[in-house]
Amino acid sequence: MLLRIIYVSRARSSLPLELKDILASSRKNNPALGVTGAMGFLDGLYLQYLEGEASVVTTLYKRIEQDSRHSAPKILESQPISERAFPGWSMGLLTWNDETKKIFQQFNPSGSLDLYDADTATIDSLVRSLTASANWMAL
Ligand SMILES: Cc1cc2nc3c(=O)[nH]c(=O)nc-3n(C[C@H](O)[C@H](O)[C@H](O)COP(=O)(O)O)c2cc1C
């Protein structure tokens, strides 16, 4: 069974080096695990979308949860999927720019970007809209 987990967490630092290391680990490990997905680093928060075999994704998430480079991980959505949204990406990276911000604002008319407050329906549409935009870098 394929499962996807979307979670948000608070980055320990805003250093691009940490993000680079995290992406390097993902690129190294995810292909062998059959895990694909995407992540964004947005205003000090990580938003990550992981998809793959349920047991593998669950185990990987447990490992990521323990990582001291972030804190307060919160699962926004965890549900079975029939097909992958990012079949070719070991971990795509979303860049934070005017277009991305506009997409966030559509989902968040108050202008607040607190992903911790996003509900399941919102986060699913949000990830889909972000994916459809030109702001992802496949890695
Ligand atoms: C926000 C975040 C996302 C991460 N995503 C992944 C991932 O998709 N795949 C992965 O193998 N490790 C990921 N990691 C890193 C793991 O927590 C862990 O450091 C790594 O898997 C250890 O493997 P390594 O020693 O081979 O690098 C992530 C860490 C953070 C903080």
The ligand as a Gaussian input file, in Angstrom:
#p B3LYP/6-31G(d) Opt

LIG

0 1
 C       13.068000      18.333000       7.505000
 C       13.874000      17.078000       7.298000
 C       13.572000      16.234000       6.234000
 C       14.305000      15.071000       6.019000
 N       13.973000      14.255000       4.973000
 C       14.671000      13.125000       4.768000
 C       14.339000      12.245000       3.702000
 O       13.415000      12.474000       2.911000
 N       15.103000      11.127000       3.549000
 C       16.150000      10.822000       4.369000
 O       16.778000       9.771000       4.175000
 N       16.483000      11.637000       5.391000
 C       15.780000      12.774000       5.594000
 N       16.120000      13.600000       6.635000
 C       17.344000      13.285000       7.419000
 C       17.091000      12.215000       8.475000
 O       16.537000      12.794000       9.621000
 C       18.425000      11.530000       8.851000
 O       19.361000      12.498000       9.243000
 C       19.028000      10.767000       7.698000
 O       18.064000       9.959000       7.067000
 C       20.181000       9.908000       8.194000
 O       20.726000       9.204000       7.119000
 P       22.219000       9.470000       6.605000
 O       23.132000       9.311000       7.810000
 O       22.429000       8.437000       5.560000
 O       22.266000      10.877000       6.041000
 C       15.384000      14.756000       6.883000
 C       15.671000      15.608000       7.961000
 C       14.943000      16.759000       8.172000
 C       15.292000      17.665000       9.330000

